[in-house]
Amino acid sequence: MSMEIIYEKLRKCTGYEWDRHNINKNWKKHHVAPVESEQVFFNNQLIVADDIKHSKSEIRYYALGKTDRNRKLFISFTIRSLKIRVISSRDMSKKERDNYERYI
């Protein structure tokens, strides 16, 4: 799917849908608070693409972006009923940071 189509889908979203397990998992494993994940979608310089490798039972995407405090995050997510559902959120790897910096 083209980036323009993905961005259009994101613009139509009306909020977030959080699974209690994923909130706790993201905090315990990666020390990422839900609000940090949400900030990435509002800040400029957001890169979004299909996550084909993990799109078995539903269409998944990944995002590379920054929080309000410039923390660079990798976020795996899906869209359900016009809500962004974060599956995983963590700091970008070195390779992801390098690609992100080159792209923007």
C-alpha atoms as an extended CHARMM CRD file, in Angstrom:
* protein
*
       104  EXT
         1         1  MET       CA              0.0000000000        0.0000000000        0.0000000000  PROA      1               0.0000000000
         2         2  SER       CA              1.3490000000        3.4460000000       -0.8040000000  PROA      2               0.0000000000
         3         3  MET       CA              2.3760000000        5.8160000000        1.9700000000  PROA      3               0.0000000000
         4         4  GLU       CA             -0.2650000000        8.3160000000        0.8280000000  PROA      4               0.0000000000
         5         5  ILE       CA             -3.0370000000        5.7670000000        1.3860000000  PROA      5               0.0000000000
         6         6  ILE       CA             -1.6760000000        4.8510000000        4.8150000000  PROA      6               0.0000000000
         7         7  TYR       CA             -1.4460000000        8.5250000000        5.8220000000  PROA      7               0.0000000000
         8         8  GLU       CA             -5.0150000000        9.0610000000        4.6100000000  PROA      8               0.0000000000
         9         9  LYS       CA             -6.1850000000        6.1530000000        6.7930000000  PROA      9               0.0000000000
        10        10  LEU       CA             -4.3590000000        7.6880000000        9.7680000000  PROA      10              0.0000000000
        11        11  ARG       CA             -5.9730000000       11.1030000000        9.1760000000  PROA      11              0.0000000000
        12        12  LYS       CA             -9.3940000000        9.4560000000        9.4610000000  PROA      12              0.0000000000
        13        13  CYS       CA             -8.5990000000        7.8640000000       12.8330000000  PROA      13              0.0000000000
        14        14  THR       CA            -10.4790000000        9.2540000000       15.7950000000  PROA      14              0.0000000000
        15        15  GLY       CA             -8.3180000000        8.0130000000       18.6600000000  PROA      15              0.0000000000
        16        16  TYR       CA             -6.5060000000        5.0450000000       20.1300000000  PROA      16              0.0000000000
        17        17  GLU       CA             -7.5410000000        1.6070000000       21.2730000000  PROA      17              0.0000000000
        18        18  TRP       CA             -5.2890000000        0.2360000000       23.9940000000  PROA      18              0.0000000000
        19        19  ASP       CA             -5.0740000000       -3.3770000000       25.0560000000  PROA      19              0.0000000000
        20        20  ARG       CA             -4.2000000000       -3.5820000000       28.7630000000  PROA      20              0.0000000000
        21        21  HSD       CA             -1.6100000000       -6.2920000000       28.0730000000  PROA      21              0.0000000000
        22        22  ASN       CA              0.2020000000       -4.2130000000       25.4230000000  PROA      22              0.0000000000
        23        23  ILE       CA              0.2910000000       -1.1220000000       27.6200000000  PROA      23              0.0000000000
        24        24  ASN       CA              1.9420000000       -3.0970000000       30.4000000000  PROA      24              0.0000000000
        25        25  LYS       CA              4.1900000000       -5.0160000000       27.9790000000  PROA      25              0.0000000000
        26        26  ASN       CA              5.4830000000       -1.8660000000       26.2930000000  PROA      26              0.0000000000
        27        27  TRP       CA              6.2140000000       -0.2430000000       29.6520000000  PROA      27              0.0000000000
        28        28  LYS       CA              7.8170000000       -3.2990000000       31.2840000000  PROA      28              0.0000000000
        29        29  LYS       CA              9.8540000000       -4.3750000000       28.2820000000  PROA      29              0.0000000000
        30        30  HSD       CA             10.7670000000       -1.0470000000       26.6260000000  PROA      30              0.0000000000
        31        31  HSD       CA              9.8810000000        1.7020000000       29.1690000000  PROA      31              0.0000000000
        32        32  VAL       CA              7.5620000000        3.3870000000       26.6610000000  PROA      32              0.0000000000
        33        33  ALA       CA              4.4490000000        5.0270000000       28.1100000000  PROA      33              0.0000000000
        34        34  PRO       CA              1.2270000000        5.0510000000       26.0510000000  PROA      34              0.0000000000
        35        35  VAL       CA              1.3060000000        8.8550000000       25.7790000000  PROA      35              0.0000000000
        36        36  GLU       CA              4.7670000000        8.6740000000       24.1540000000  PROA      36              0.0000000000
        37        37  SER       CA              3.4660000000        6.2820000000       21.5080000000  PROA      37              0.0000000000
        38        38  GLU       CA              0.5180000000        8.5660000000       20.7950000000  PROA      38              0.0000000000
        39        39  GLN       CA              2.7800000000       11.6450000000       20.4700000000  PROA      39              0.0000000000
        40        40  VAL       CA              4.6590000000       10.0560000000       17.5730000000  PROA      40              0.0000000000
        41        41  PHE       CA              1.5120000000       10.1580000000       15.4070000000  PROA      41              0.0000000000
        42        42  PHE       CA              1.0430000000       13.9100000000       16.0250000000  PROA      42              0.0000000000
        43        43  ASN       CA              4.6090000000       15.0540000000       15.4280000000  PROA      43              0.0000000000
        44        44  ASN       CA              6.1800000000       15.9440000000       12.1070000000  PROA      44              0.0000000000
        45        45  GLN       CA              8.6870000000       13.7250000000       10.3830000000  PROA      45              0.0000000000
        46        46  LEU       CA              6.6300000000       10.5580000000       10.7910000000  PROA      46              0.0000000000
        47        47  ILE       CA              7.4430000000        7.6460000000        8.5110000000  PROA      47              0.0000000000
        48        48  VAL       CA              4.7840000000        4.9470000000        8.0990000000  PROA      48              0.0000000000
        49        49  ALA       CA              4.8800000000        1.7720000000        6.0150000000  PROA      49              0.0000000000
        50        50  ASP       CA              3.2500000000       -1.6290000000        5.6580000000  PROA      50              0.0000000000
        51        51  ASP       CA              4.5480000000       -4.3200000000        7.9830000000  PROA      51              0.0000000000
        52        52  ILE       CA              4.1000000000       -7.1240000000        5.4850000000  PROA      52              0.0000000000
        53        53  LYS       CA              6.1590000000       -9.5950000000        7.5130000000  PROA      53              0.0000000000
        54        54  HSD       CA              3.7200000000       -9.4140000000       10.4570000000  PROA      54              0.0000000000
        55        55  SER       CA              0.4380000000       -8.9580000000        8.5600000000  PROA      55              0.0000000000
        56        56  LYS       CA             -0.8300000000      -12.5230000000        8.8590000000  PROA      56              0.0000000000
        57        57  SER       CA             -4.2630000000      -12.1840000000       10.4700000000  PROA      57              0.0000000000
        58        58  GLU       CA             -4.7200000000       -8.4280000000        9.9780000000  PROA      58              0.0000000000
        59        59  ILE       CA             -3.0150000000       -5.5670000000        8.1450000000  PROA      59              0.0000000000
        60        60  ARG       CA             -0.2070000000       -4.1400000000       10.2420000000  PROA      60              0.0000000000
        61        61  TYR       CA              1.9330000000       -1.0790000000        9.8400000000  PROA      61              0.0000000000
        62        62  TYR       CA              5.0300000000        0.3380000000       11.4510000000  PROA      62              0.0000000000
        63        63  ALA       CA              5.9100000000        3.9220000000       12.2190000000  PROA      63              0.0000000000
        64        64  LEU       CA              9.2000000000        5.6510000000       12.8500000000  PROA      64              0.0000000000
        65        65  GLY       CA              8.8990000000        8.9770000000       14.6040000000  PROA      65              0.0000000000
        66        66  LYS       CA              9.7320000000       11.2320000000       17.5240000000  PROA      66              0.0000000000
        67        67  THR       CA              8.0230000000       11.9830000000       20.8110000000  PROA      67              0.0000000000
        68        68  ASP       CA              7.6650000000       15.5190000000       22.1600000000  PROA      68              0.0000000000
        69        69  ARG       CA             11.0330000000       15.0020000000       23.8920000000  PROA      69              0.0000000000
        70        70  ASN       CA             12.6850000000       13.8010000000       20.6630000000  PROA      70              0.0000000000
        71        71  ARG       CA             12.7800000000       10.1670000000       21.7130000000  PROA      71              0.0000000000
        72        72  LYS       CA             12.9020000000        8.1570000000       18.4790000000  PROA      72              0.0000000000
        73        73  LEU       CA             10.4220000000        5.2750000000       18.5400000000  PROA      73              0.0000000000
        74        74  PHE       CA              9.5460000000        2.3020000000       16.3470000000  PROA      74              0.0000000000
        75        75  ILE       CA              5.8420000000        1.4910000000       16.6440000000  PROA      75              0.0000000000
        76        76  SER       CA              4.0160000000       -1.5260000000       15.2910000000  PROA      76              0.0000000000
        77        77  PHE       CA              0.2810000000       -0.8700000000       14.9740000000  PROA      77              0.0000000000
        78        78  THR       CA             -2.9570000000       -1.7020000000       13.2330000000  PROA      78              0.0000000000
        79        79  ILE       CA             -6.1340000000        0.2860000000       12.6060000000  PROA      79              0.0000000000
        80        80  ARG       CA             -9.4370000000       -1.0520000000       13.9270000000  PROA      80              0.0000000000
        81        81  SER       CA            -12.7240000000        0.8240000000       13.5890000000  PROA      81              0.0000000000
        82        82  LEU       CA            -10.9330000000        4.1560000000       12.9920000000  PROA      82              0.0000000000
        83        83  LYS       CA             -8.7520000000        3.6620000000       16.0880000000  PROA      83              0.0000000000
        84        84  ILE       CA             -4.9720000000        3.2440000000       16.1300000000  PROA      84              0.0000000000
        85        85  ARG       CA             -4.1380000000        0.1020000000       18.0860000000  PROA      85              0.0000000000
        86        86  VAL       CA             -0.5000000000        0.0480000000       19.1580000000  PROA      86              0.0000000000
        87        87  ILE       CA              0.8920000000       -3.4780000000       19.2380000000  PROA      87              0.0000000000
        88        88  SER       CA              4.4640000000       -2.6950000000       20.2130000000  PROA      88              0.0000000000
        89        89  SER       CA              6.4510000000        0.4420000000       20.8970000000  PROA      89              0.0000000000
        90        90  ARG       CA             10.1980000000        0.6390000000       21.5090000000  PROA      90              0.0000000000
        91        91  ASP       CA             13.2530000000        2.7700000000       20.8800000000  PROA      91              0.0000000000
        92        92  MET       CA             14.5110000000        2.6420000000       17.2950000000  PROA      92              0.0000000000
        93        93  SER       CA             17.4710000000        0.3800000000       16.6270000000  PROA      93              0.0000000000
        94        94  LYS       CA             20.6620000000        1.9570000000       15.2720000000  PROA      94              0.0000000000
        95        95  LYS       CA             19.7800000000        0.7910000000       11.7500000000  PROA      95              0.0000000000
        96        96  GLU       CA             16.2500000000        2.2340000000       12.0630000000  PROA      96              0.0000000000
        97        97  ARG       CA             17.6350000000        5.5570000000       13.3900000000  PROA      97              0.0000000000
        98        98  ASP       CA             20.1100000000        5.7420000000       10.4990000000  PROA      98              0.0000000000
        99        99  ASN       CA             17.3550000000        5.0200000000        7.9450000000  PROA      99              0.0000000000
       100       100  TYR       CA             15.0320000000        7.5220000000        9.6420000000  PROA      100             0.0000000000
       101       101  GLU       CA             17.6580000000       10.2780000000        9.6060000000  PROA      101             0.0000000000
       102       102  ARG       CA             18.4890000000        9.5920000000        5.9650000000  PROA      102             0.0000000000
       103       103  TYR       CA             14.8390000000        9.6370000000        4.9310000000  PROA      103             0.0000000000
       104       104  ILE       CA             13.9270000000       12.8690000000        6.6860000000  PROA      104             0.0000000000
